[in-house]
Structures are given as structure tokens and as C-alpha cells.
Amino acid sequence: MEGKVEHKFDMKPHEQNLEEYGRLCRERTNKSMIKNRQIQVIDNDRGEHMRPMPGMVGLISSNTKEKKKTTPVKQPEMKRTRRDRGELEDIMFKLFERQPNWALKQLVQETDQPAQFLKEILNELCVYNKRGSNQGTYELKPEYKKSVDDTAAE
């Protein structure tokens, strides 16, 4: 809700009615704190009176079973240990000599490094392709491509 307050109205009780007003506030607070819920013991515990709606029969149990079957169980991955930063950069350059574009998953498999650590290095060395035929892949920055080409020529 948006708006602008043009007139402000503050109200205070008269000093002669101050005690009565305090009593009224306490009564209001006490009344709001009283729970009016009721507990009822059901004699017939077979659940005959607690039937699902007509269209719901059989849907709930079958869906939960199907969902449990279809979801593949992921095996816990082994924790990957970080390599030395310089060593990993050399490995990355060699991989990019083999292939110009790599997806993050492929690089994680090839280098066996944690994805987060790999992303840090990729942000320094590579450009992420968001569009085009190589969408979702990393490509070496132009300044590194030239140096790789030069070393390959020698």
C-alpha cells in the first residue's frame, strides 16, 4: 500500500481516566492470551470419519511411491583436494591447447579439483560464453591465446 499522510491524529486518555484505560488494556491483553481451542478424544480410532475427498482416493499413496522410485540416489562424492595454483594453471593451459572450449563439468572431471576453486581460476584466465554455439563453456582470454600460440610455434 502506498500513500501520503496528510493529517495526523494522536489520542491520549484524560488523566482522570488513566487508571481505567490501563485496566482496559490489561483486560484486552489477557483476553487475547486465552486459548479457546478444544481437545476432543475420538472413540472410534479406525478413522472411518476421516476419509479423503472422493477425487483424492489412491492419488496420494501412488504419487509418493512413484517419486521415490524415479529419483536417482546420488552417491556421496569424494572431497577433492586443491592443487597448487601455478600447477593447476599449467594444467588448464594444456587442456585448452587440446580443445578451445570447455564446460565446467568437463574441467572438474579432467582436473579433479573442487568446482569453486576451479571457478576462481577460470575467472582469471578465461571468458565465459553466455551466447552462441559455445554457450555455457569457458574459452581462454585473448591475451593467453596469443602466448599459447607463440609457445606452440617454437
C-alpha positions as CSV (number, residue, x, y, z in Angstrom):
1,M,0.0,0.0,0.0
2,E,1.3,3.4,-0.9
3,G,0.2,6.8,0.1
4,K,0.9,10.0,1.9
5,V,-0.3,11.0,5.4
6,E,-1.8,14.5,5.2
7,H,-3.4,14.6,8.7
8,K,-2.0,13.1,11.9
9,F,-4.2,12.2,14.8
10,D,-2.8,11.3,18.2
11,M,-5.1,10.4,21.1
12,K,-4.3,10.3,24.8
13,P,-6.7,9.4,27.6
14,H,-7.7,12.0,30.1
15,E,-5.6,12.0,33.2
16,Q,-8.7,11.2,35.3
17,N,-9.4,8.1,33.2
18,L,-5.8,6.9,33.0
19,E,-6.3,4.1,35.5
20,E,-9.4,2.9,33.8
21,Y,-7.7,2.9,30.4
22,G,-4.8,0.9,31.8
23,R,-7.3,-1.7,33.2
24,L,-9.0,-1.9,29.8
25,C,-5.6,-2.5,28.1
26,R,-4.7,-5.3,30.6
27,E,-8.1,-6.9,30.1
28,R,-7.7,-6.8,26.3
29,T,-4.2,-8.4,26.6
30,N,-5.3,-11.1,29.0
31,K,-8.3,-11.9,26.8
32,S,-6.1,-12.3,23.7
33,M,-3.8,-14.7,25.6
34,I,-6.6,-17.2,26.5
35,K,-6.6,-20.1,24.1
36,N,-10.1,-21.1,23.0
37,R,-9.0,-24.4,21.4
38,Q,-10.7,-27.6,22.5
39,I,-9.3,-31.1,22.7
40,Q,-11.7,-33.9,21.8
41,V,-11.0,-37.6,22.3
42,I,-12.2,-39.7,19.4
43,D,-13.7,-43.0,20.5
44,N,-13.6,-44.5,17.0
45,D,-9.9,-44.6,16.2
46,R,-10.3,-46.6,12.9
47,G,-10.5,-43.3,11.0
48,E,-13.8,-44.0,9.2
49,H,-15.0,-40.5,9.6
50,M,-11.7,-39.1,8.4
51,R,-11.9,-40.2,4.7
52,P,-10.2,-38.3,1.9
53,M,-12.3,-36.4,-0.6
54,P,-13.7,-38.5,-3.4
55,G,-11.2,-37.4,-6.1
56,M,-8.2,-37.9,-3.8
57,V,-8.6,-41.7,-3.3
58,G,-5.4,-43.5,-4.4
59,L,-3.6,-40.4,-5.6
60,I,-1.6,-39.6,-2.5
61,S,0.0,-43.0,-1.9
62,S,0.7,-43.8,-5.6
63,N,2.4,-40.5,-6.2
64,T,4.8,-40.7,-3.3
65,K,5.8,-44.3,-4.3
66,E,6.5,-43.2,-7.9
67,K,8.5,-40.2,-6.8
68,K,10.7,-42.3,-4.6
69,K,11.4,-44.8,-7.4
70,T,12.2,-42.2,-10.1
71,T,14.6,-40.0,-8.1
72,P,18.2,-41.4,-8.6
73,V,20.2,-41.9,-5.4
74,K,23.3,-39.7,-5.6
75,Q,26.4,-41.3,-4.2
76,P,28.5,-39.1,-2.0
77,E,31.4,-37.6,-3.9
78,M,34.9,-37.8,-2.5
79,K,36.3,-34.5,-1.4
80,R,38.7,-33.1,-3.9
81,T,42.0,-31.7,-2.7
82,R,43.2,-28.4,-4.2
83,R,46.4,-28.4,-6.2
84,D,49.0,-25.6,-6.2
85,R,47.6,-22.6,-8.1
86,G,50.5,-22.4,-10.6
87,E,50.4,-26.1,-11.2
88,L,46.7,-26.0,-11.9
89,E,47.1,-23.0,-14.3
90,D,49.7,-25.1,-16.3
91,I,47.2,-28.0,-16.5
92,M,44.5,-25.6,-17.6
93,F,46.7,-24.2,-20.4
94,K,47.4,-27.7,-21.6
95,L,43.7,-28.6,-21.6
96,F,42.9,-25.5,-23.7
97,E,45.6,-26.5,-26.2
98,R,43.7,-29.8,-26.7
99,Q,40.3,-28.1,-27.0
100,P,39.4,-24.4,-27.3
101,N,36.1,-24.6,-25.3
102,W,35.4,-26.4,-22.1
103,A,32.3,-26.8,-19.9
104,L,32.8,-26.5,-16.1
105,K,31.7,-30.1,-15.5
106,Q,34.3,-31.4,-18.0
107,L,37.1,-29.3,-16.4
108,V,36.1,-30.6,-12.9
109,Q,36.4,-34.2,-14.3
110,E,39.7,-33.6,-16.1
111,T,41.4,-31.8,-13.3
112,D,39.8,-33.5,-10.3
113,Q,39.6,-30.1,-8.5
114,P,36.8,-28.6,-6.5
115,A,34.4,-26.6,-8.7
116,Q,34.5,-23.5,-6.6
117,F,38.4,-23.3,-6.7
118,L,38.3,-24.0,-10.5
119,K,35.8,-21.2,-11.0
120,E,38.2,-18.7,-9.2
121,I,41.0,-19.7,-11.6
122,L,38.7,-19.7,-14.7
123,N,37.5,-16.1,-13.9
124,E,41.2,-15.0,-14.1
125,L,42.2,-17.0,-17.2
126,C,39.0,-17.4,-19.2
127,V,35.9,-15.8,-20.7
128,Y,32.6,-17.4,-20.1
129,N,30.5,-17.8,-23.3
130,K,26.9,-16.8,-22.5
131,R,25.5,-16.9,-26.1
132,G,26.3,-18.5,-29.4
133,S,27.3,-22.0,-30.4
134,N,29.7,-22.4,-27.5
135,Q,27.1,-21.3,-24.9
136,G,27.9,-22.4,-21.3
137,T,31.6,-23.0,-22.0
138,Y,34.8,-21.3,-21.0
139,E,37.4,-20.0,-23.5
140,L,40.8,-18.6,-22.9
141,K,41.1,-14.8,-22.8
142,P,42.7,-13.4,-26.0
143,E,45.9,-12.4,-24.2
144,Y,46.5,-16.0,-23.1
145,K,45.6,-17.4,-26.5
146,K,48.5,-15.5,-28.2
147,S,51.0,-16.7,-25.7
148,V,49.9,-20.3,-26.1
149,D,50.1,-20.0,-29.9
150,D,53.6,-18.5,-29.6
151,T,54.9,-21.3,-27.4
152,A,53.4,-23.9,-29.7
153,A,55.1,-22.3,-32.7
154,E,58.5,-22.5,-31.0
